[in-house]
């Protein structure tokens, strides 16, 4: 897609969840940022070492680093 613009996803600063809209559906905050890096998809947080280290308890899309 030449010249196409990528959609800018927002990330919750509190829980690192990638969100669409103006607030986080998980923690309810509107403390969002577009300044993030690293995309992580957690499917089974109960058996994921990465989810455990990041204190993620729900499946979904997350950012590794949020500024």
Biopython code that builds the backbone (N, CA, C, O; Angstrom):
import numpy as np
from Bio.PDB.StructureBuilder import StructureBuilder

atoms = [
    (1, "UNK", "N", (0.833, -1.167, 0.000)),
    (1, "UNK", "CA", (0.000, 0.000, 0.000)),
    (1, "UNK", "C", (0.886, 1.241, 0.000)),
    (1, "UNK", "O", (1.233, 1.764, 1.059)),
    (2, "UNK", "N", (1.235, 1.691, -1.145)),
    (2, "UNK", "CA", (2.119, 2.851, -1.267)),
    (2, "UNK", "C", (1.399, 4.112, -0.840)),
    (2, "UNK", "O", (0.283, 4.385, -1.280)),
    (3, "UNK", "N", (2.045, 4.875, 0.019)),
    (3, "UNK", "CA", (1.487, 6.132, 0.464)),
    (3, "UNK", "C", (0.397, 5.989, 1.512)),
    (3, "UNK", "O", (-0.165, 6.987, 1.963)),
    (4, "UNK", "N", (0.091, 4.749, 1.908)),
    (4, "UNK", "CA", (-0.942, 4.534, 2.918)),
    (4, "UNK", "C", (-0.446, 4.923, 4.303)),
    (4, "UNK", "O", (0.748, 4.855, 4.596)),
    (5, "UNK", "N", (-1.373, 5.327, 5.136)),
    (5, "UNK", "CA", (-1.009, 5.747, 6.480)),
    (5, "UNK", "C", (-1.366, 4.631, 7.462)),
    (5, "UNK", "O", (-2.479, 4.106, 7.440)),
    (6, "UNK", "N", (-0.411, 4.277, 8.320)),
    (6, "UNK", "CA", (-0.659, 3.262, 9.335)),
    (6, "UNK", "C", (-1.578, 3.816, 10.403)),
    (6, "UNK", "O", (-1.513, 4.996, 10.747)),
    (7, "UNK", "N", (-2.435, 2.953, 10.924)),
    (7, "UNK", "CA", (-3.298, 3.362, 12.026)),
    (7, "UNK", "C", (-2.450, 3.478, 13.282)),
    (7, "UNK", "O", (-1.655, 2.588, 13.584)),
    (8, "UNK", "N", (-2.619, 4.567, 14.011)),
    (8, "UNK", "CA", (-1.872, 4.815, 15.238)),
    (8, "UNK", "C", (-2.679, 4.282, 16.410)),
    (8, "UNK", "O", (-3.729, 4.828, 16.751)),
    (9, "UNK", "N", (-2.190, 3.225, 17.017)),
    (9, "UNK", "CA", (-2.861, 2.653, 18.175)),
    (9, "UNK", "C", (-2.422, 3.368, 19.443)),
    (9, "UNK", "O", (-1.275, 3.794, 19.573)),
    (10, "UNK", "N", (-3.349, 3.489, 20.363)),
    (10, "UNK", "CA", (-3.069, 4.083, 21.659)),
    (10, "UNK", "C", (-2.892, 2.965, 22.675)),
    (10, "UNK", "O", (-3.451, 1.878, 22.528)),
    (11, "UNK", "N", (-2.103, 3.250, 23.714)),
    (11, "UNK", "CA", (-1.828, 2.266, 24.751)),
    (11, "UNK", "C", (-2.138, 2.887, 26.108)),
    (11, "UNK", "O", (-1.848, 4.059, 26.351)),
    (12, "UNK", "N", (-2.725, 2.090, 26.980)),
    (12, "UNK", "CA", (-3.019, 2.531, 28.336)),
    (12, "UNK", "C", (-1.709, 2.610, 29.120)),
    (12, "UNK", "O", (-0.943, 1.648, 29.156)),
    (13, "UNK", "N", (-1.460, 3.746, 29.738)),
    (13, "UNK", "CA", (-0.239, 3.909, 30.531)),
    (13, "UNK", "C", (-0.276, 3.081, 31.813)),
    (13, "UNK", "O", (0.773, 2.761, 32.371)),
    (14, "UNK", "N", (-1.463, 2.733, 32.281)),
    (14, "UNK", "CA", (-1.599, 1.999, 33.533)),
    (14, "UNK", "C", (-1.416, 0.486, 33.370)),
    (14, "UNK", "O", (-0.682, -0.134, 34.140)),
    (15, "UNK", "N", (-2.079, -0.109, 32.373)),
    (15, "UNK", "CA", (-2.011, -1.575, 32.232)),
    (15, "UNK", "C", (-1.312, -2.040, 30.954)),
    (15, "UNK", "O", (-1.188, -3.244, 30.731)),
    (16, "UNK", "N", (-0.850, -1.103, 30.103)),
    (16, "UNK", "CA", (-0.116, -1.376, 28.859)),
    (16, "UNK", "C", (-0.972, -2.026, 27.771)),
    (16, "UNK", "O", (-0.431, -2.502, 26.773)),
    (17, "UNK", "N", (-2.266, -2.055, 27.939)),
    (17, "UNK", "CA", (-3.161, -2.657, 26.960)),
    (17, "UNK", "C", (-3.285, -1.764, 25.733)),
    (17, "UNK", "O", (-3.440, -0.550, 25.864)),
    (18, "UNK", "N", (-3.218, -2.357, 24.533)),
    (18, "UNK", "CA", (-3.439, -1.627, 23.283)),
    (18, "UNK", "C", (-4.947, -1.423, 23.160)),
    (18, "UNK", "O", (-5.712, -2.387, 23.198)),
    (19, "UNK", "N", (-5.371, -0.174, 23.015)),
    (19, "UNK", "CA", (-6.804, 0.137, 23.007)),
    (19, "UNK", "C", (-7.214, 0.855, 21.729)),
    (19, "UNK", "O", (-6.399, 1.464, 21.037)),
    (20, "UNK", "N", (-8.499, 0.762, 21.446)),
    (20, "UNK", "CA", (-9.107, 1.547, 20.375)),
    (20, "UNK", "C", (-10.153, 2.414, 21.047)),
    (20, "UNK", "O", (-10.965, 1.917, 21.827)),
    (21, "UNK", "N", (-10.142, 3.680, 20.757)),
    (21, "UNK", "CA", (-11.077, 4.587, 21.410)),
    (21, "UNK", "C", (-10.344, 5.548, 22.329)),
    (21, "UNK", "O", (-9.140, 5.762, 22.193)),
    (22, "UNK", "N", (-11.090, 6.124, 23.267)),
    (22, "UNK", "CA", (-10.535, 7.177, 24.104)),
    (22, "UNK", "C", (-10.284, 6.752, 25.542)),
    (22, "UNK", "O", (-9.779, 7.539, 26.343)),
    (23, "UNK", "N", (-10.637, 5.499, 25.881)),
    (23, "UNK", "CA", (-10.361, 5.012, 27.229)),
    (23, "UNK", "C", (-10.100, 3.515, 27.208)),
    (23, "UNK", "O", (-10.481, 2.818, 26.267)),
    (24, "UNK", "N", (-9.449, 3.033, 28.249)),
    (24, "UNK", "CA", (-9.110, 1.617, 28.366)),
    (24, "UNK", "C", (-10.329, 0.837, 28.844)),
    (24, "UNK", "O", (-10.953, 1.205, 29.839)),
    (25, "UNK", "N", (-10.665, -0.227, 28.144)),
    (25, "UNK", "CA", (-11.833, -1.027, 28.517)),
    (25, "UNK", "C", (-11.543, -1.917, 29.726)),
    (25, "UNK", "O", (-12.472, -2.440, 30.343)),
    (26, "UNK", "N", (-10.277, -2.094, 30.068)),
    (26, "UNK", "CA", (-9.915, -2.953, 31.194)),
    (26, "UNK", "C", (-9.905, -2.171, 32.507)),
    (26, "UNK", "O", (-10.584, -2.555, 33.460)),
    (27, "UNK", "N", (-9.144, -1.084, 32.566)),
    (27, "UNK", "CA", (-9.039, -0.358, 33.830)),
    (27, "UNK", "C", (-9.856, 0.935, 33.851)),
    (27, "UNK", "O", (-9.959, 1.585, 34.892)),
    (28, "UNK", "N", (-10.439, 1.313, 32.704)),
    (28, "UNK", "CA", (-11.344, 2.452, 32.667)),
    (28, "UNK", "C", (-10.703, 3.826, 32.574)),
    (28, "UNK", "O", (-11.411, 4.829, 32.486)),
    (29, "UNK", "N", (-9.389, 3.893, 32.592)),
    (29, "UNK", "CA", (-8.711, 5.183, 32.549)),
    (29, "UNK", "C", (-8.652, 5.747, 31.127)),
    (29, "UNK", "O", (-8.750, 5.006, 30.149)),
    (30, "UNK", "N", (-8.493, 7.045, 31.030)),
    (30, "UNK", "CA", (-8.276, 7.686, 29.734)),
    (30, "UNK", "C", (-6.823, 8.159, 29.635)),
    (30, "UNK", "O", (-6.499, 9.008, 28.804)),
    (31, "UNK", "N", (-5.961, 7.616, 30.475)),
    (31, "UNK", "CA", (-4.538, 7.943, 30.492)),
    (31, "UNK", "C", (-3.838, 7.124, 29.410)),
    (31, "UNK", "O", (-3.190, 6.119, 29.702)),
    (32, "UNK", "N", (-3.976, 7.567, 28.153)),
    (32, "UNK", "CA", (-3.454, 6.836, 26.996)),
    (32, "UNK", "C", (-2.290, 7.576, 26.363)),
    (32, "UNK", "O", (-2.137, 8.786, 26.532)),
    (33, "UNK", "N", (-1.471, 6.829, 25.630)),
    (33, "UNK", "CA", (-0.342, 7.429, 24.922)),
    (33, "UNK", "C", (-0.122, 6.720, 23.587)),
    (33, "UNK", "O", (-0.464, 5.548, 23.426)),
    (34, "UNK", "N", (0.453, 7.449, 22.639)),
    (34, "UNK", "CA", (0.848, 6.864, 21.363)),
    (34, "UNK", "C", (2.349, 6.582, 21.362)),
    (34, "UNK", "O", (2.890, 6.087, 20.372)),
    (35, "UNK", "N", (3.012, 6.892, 22.459)),
    (35, "UNK", "CA", (4.461, 6.721, 22.581)),
    (35, "UNK", "C", (4.771, 5.391, 23.260)),
    (35, "UNK", "O", (4.954, 5.332, 24.476)),
    (36, "UNK", "N", (4.828, 4.328, 22.465)),
    (36, "UNK", "CA", (5.079, 2.990, 22.992)),
    (36, "UNK", "C", (5.828, 2.161, 21.964)),
    (36, "UNK", "O", (5.909, 2.534, 20.793)),
    (37, "UNK", "N", (6.381, 1.026, 22.409)),
    (37, "UNK", "CA", (7.082, 0.132, 21.485)),
    (37, "UNK", "C", (6.933, -1.304, 21.964)),
    (37, "UNK", "O", (6.667, -1.554, 23.140)),
    (38, "UNK", "N", (7.106, -2.238, 21.048)),
    (38, "UNK", "CA", (7.015, -3.657, 21.351)),
    (38, "UNK", "C", (5.582, -4.124, 21.454)),
    (38, "UNK", "O", (4.841, -3.677, 22.329)),
    (39, "UNK", "N", (5.186, -5.016, 20.569)),
    (39, "UNK", "CA", (3.810, -5.500, 20.508)),
    (39, "UNK", "C", (3.761, -6.924, 21.034)),
    (39, "UNK", "O", (4.523, -7.782, 20.589)),
    (40, "UNK", "N", (2.875, -7.172, 21.969)),
    (40, "UNK", "CA", (2.785, -8.466, 22.634)),
    (40, "UNK", "C", (1.339, -8.933, 22.632)),
    (40, "UNK", "O", (0.438, -8.178, 23.000)),
    (41, "UNK", "N", (1.113, -10.182, 22.217)),
    (41, "UNK", "CA", (-0.227, -10.764, 22.267)),
    (41, "UNK", "C", (-0.200, -11.888, 23.288)),
    (41, "UNK", "O", (0.554, -12.852, 23.148)),
    (42, "UNK", "N", (-1.022, -11.757, 24.309)),
    (42, "UNK", "CA", (-1.123, -12.779, 25.345)),
    (42, "UNK", "C", (-2.407, -13.560, 25.096)),
    (42, "UNK", "O", (-3.498, -12.991, 25.084)),
    (43, "UNK", "N", (-2.267, -14.866, 24.897)),
    (43, "UNK", "CA", (-3.416, -15.726, 24.639)),
    (43, "UNK", "C", (-3.833, -16.462, 25.909)),
    (43, "UNK", "O", (-5.022, -16.556, 26.215)),
    (44, "UNK", "N", (-2.858, -16.982, 26.646)),
    (44, "UNK", "CA", (-3.133, -17.754, 27.857)),
    (44, "UNK", "C", (-2.290, -17.198, 29.006)),
    (44, "UNK", "O", (-1.221, -17.732, 29.303)),
    (45, "UNK", "N", (-2.763, -16.130, 29.652)),
    (45, "UNK", "CA", (-1.952, -15.470, 30.677)),
    (45, "UNK", "C", (-1.631, -16.360, 31.877)),
    (45, "UNK", "O", (-0.628, -16.148, 32.559)),
    (46, "UNK", "N", (-2.469, -17.341, 32.131)),
    (46, "UNK", "CA", (-2.257, -18.226, 33.275)),
    (46, "UNK", "C", (-0.997, -19.077, 33.122)),
    (46, "UNK", "O", (-0.353, -19.430, 34.110)),
    (47, "UNK", "N", (-0.650, -19.405, 31.868)),
    (47, "UNK", "CA", (0.515, -20.256, 31.605)),
    (47, "UNK", "C", (1.644, -19.524, 30.893)),
    (47, "UNK", "O", (2.549, -20.159, 30.352)),
    (48, "UNK", "N", (1.600, -18.192, 30.888)),
    (48, "UNK", "CA", (2.610, -17.395, 30.185)),
    (48, "UNK", "C", (3.578, -16.764, 31.177)),
    (48, "UNK", "O", (3.166, -16.029, 32.074)),
    (49, "UNK", "N", (4.858, -17.052, 31.013)),
    (49, "UNK", "CA", (5.886, -16.459, 31.867)),
    (49, "UNK", "C", (5.975, -14.949, 31.631)),
    (49, "UNK", "O", (6.163, -14.181, 32.575)),
    (50, "UNK", "N", (5.839, -14.527, 30.375)),
    (50, "UNK", "CA", (5.891, -13.101, 30.045)),
    (50, "UNK", "C", (4.721, -12.374, 30.712)),
    (50, "UNK", "O", (4.907, -11.303, 31.291)),
    (51, "UNK", "N", (3.526, -12.947, 30.634)),
    (51, "UNK", "CA", (2.354, -12.337, 31.270)),
    (51, "UNK", "C", (2.563, -12.245, 32.781)),
    (51, "UNK", "O", (2.202, -11.245, 33.402)),
    (52, "UNK", "N", (3.138, -13.272, 33.360)),
    (52, "UNK", "CA", (3.390, -13.266, 34.795)),
    (52, "UNK", "C", (4.359, -12.145, 35.182)),
    (52, "UNK", "O", (4.138, -11.435, 36.164)),
    (53, "UNK", "N", (5.430, -11.993, 34.403)),
    (53, "UNK", "CA", (6.436, -10.956, 34.690)),
    (53, "UNK", "C", (5.876, -9.552, 34.511)),
    (53, "UNK", "O", (6.320, -8.617, 35.177)),
    (54, "UNK", "N", (4.895, -9.398, 33.608)),
    (54, "UNK", "CA", (4.301, -8.082, 33.356)),
    (54, "UNK", "C", (3.011, -7.856, 34.153)),
    (54, "UNK", "O", (2.342, -6.837, 33.983)),
    (55, "UNK", "N", (2.670, -8.804, 35.014)),
    (55, "UNK", "CA", (1.440, -8.728, 35.819)),
    (55, "UNK", "C", (0.185, -8.622, 34.963)),
    (55, "UNK", "O", (-0.734, -7.869, 35.284)),
    (56, "UNK", "N", (0.154, -9.388, 33.861)),
    (56, "UNK", "CA", (-1.001, -9.420, 32.968)),
    (56, "UNK", "C", (-1.848, -10.634, 33.335)),
    (56, "UNK", "O", (-1.345, -11.755, 33.399)),
    (57, "UNK", "N", (-3.136, -10.402, 33.574)),
    (57, "UNK", "CA", (-4.018, -11.500, 33.967)),
    (57, "UNK", "C", (-5.114, -11.782, 32.937)),
    (57, "UNK", "O", (-5.832, -12.774, 33.056)),
    (58, "UNK", "N", (-5.247, -10.913, 31.925)),
    (58, "UNK", "CA", (-6.271, -11.092, 30.907)),
    (58, "UNK", "C", (-5.639, -11.228, 29.525)),
    (58, "UNK", "O", (-4.657, -10.547, 29.233)),
    (59, "UNK", "N", (-6.183, -12.095, 28.668)),
    (59, "UNK", "CA", (-5.663, -12.189, 27.302)),
    (59, "UNK", "C", (-5.910, -10.884, 26.544)),
    (59, "UNK", "O", (-6.865, -10.161, 26.826)),
    (60, "UNK", "N", (-5.037, -10.594, 25.581)),
    (60, "UNK", "CA", (-5.215, -9.385, 24.778)),
    (60, "UNK", "C", (-3.906, -8.914, 24.185)),
    (60, "UNK", "O", (-2.894, -9.615, 24.221)),
    (61, "UNK", "N", (-3.948, -7.692, 23.628)),
    (61, "UNK", "CA", (-2.794, -7.069, 22.982)),
    (61, "UNK", "C", (-2.208, -6.040, 23.933)),
    (61, "UNK", "O", (-2.930, -5.224, 24.506)),
    (62, "UNK", "N", (-0.874, -6.088, 24.096)),
    (62, "UNK", "CA", (-0.194, -5.222, 25.050)),
    (62, "UNK", "C", (1.071, -4.638, 24.432)),
    (62, "UNK", "O", (1.620, -5.179, 23.471)),
    (63, "UNK", "N", (1.519, -3.528, 25.001)),
    (63, "UNK", "CA", (2.792, -2.918, 24.618)),
    (63, "UNK", "C", (3.850, -3.314, 25.650)),
    (63, "UNK", "O", (3.571, -3.366, 26.848)),
    (64, "UNK", "N", (5.056, -3.591, 25.178)),
    (64, "UNK", "CA", (6.133, -3.948, 26.099)),
    (64, "UNK", "C", (6.683, -2.729, 26.828)),
    (64, "UNK", "O", (6.967, -2.786, 28.024)),
    (65, "UNK", "N", (6.830, -1.618, 26.092)),
    (65, "UNK", "CA", (7.401, -0.417, 26.689)),
    (65, "UNK", "C", (6.466, 0.769, 26.418)),
    (65, "UNK", "O", (6.117, 1.050, 25.272)),
    (66, "UNK", "N", (6.076, 1.447, 27.478)),
    (66, "UNK", "CA", (5.189, 2.601, 27.374)),
    (66, "UNK", "C", (5.898, 3.802, 27.977)),
    (66, "UNK", "O", (6.417, 3.735, 29.091)),
    (67, "UNK", "N", (5.916, 4.909, 27.228)),
    (67, "UNK", "CA", (6.563, 6.126, 27.710)),
    (67, "UNK", "C", (5.544, 7.158, 28.110)),
    (67, "UNK", "O", (5.909, 8.251, 28.542)),
]
sb = StructureBuilder()
sb.init_structure("model")
sb.init_model(0)
sb.init_chain("A")
sb.init_seg("    ")
for serial, (resi, resn, name, xyz) in enumerate(atoms, 1):
    if name == "N":
        sb.init_residue(resn, " ", resi, " ")
    sb.init_atom(name, np.array(xyz, "f"), 0.0, 1.0, " ", f" {name:<3s}", serial, name[0])
structure = sb.get_structure()
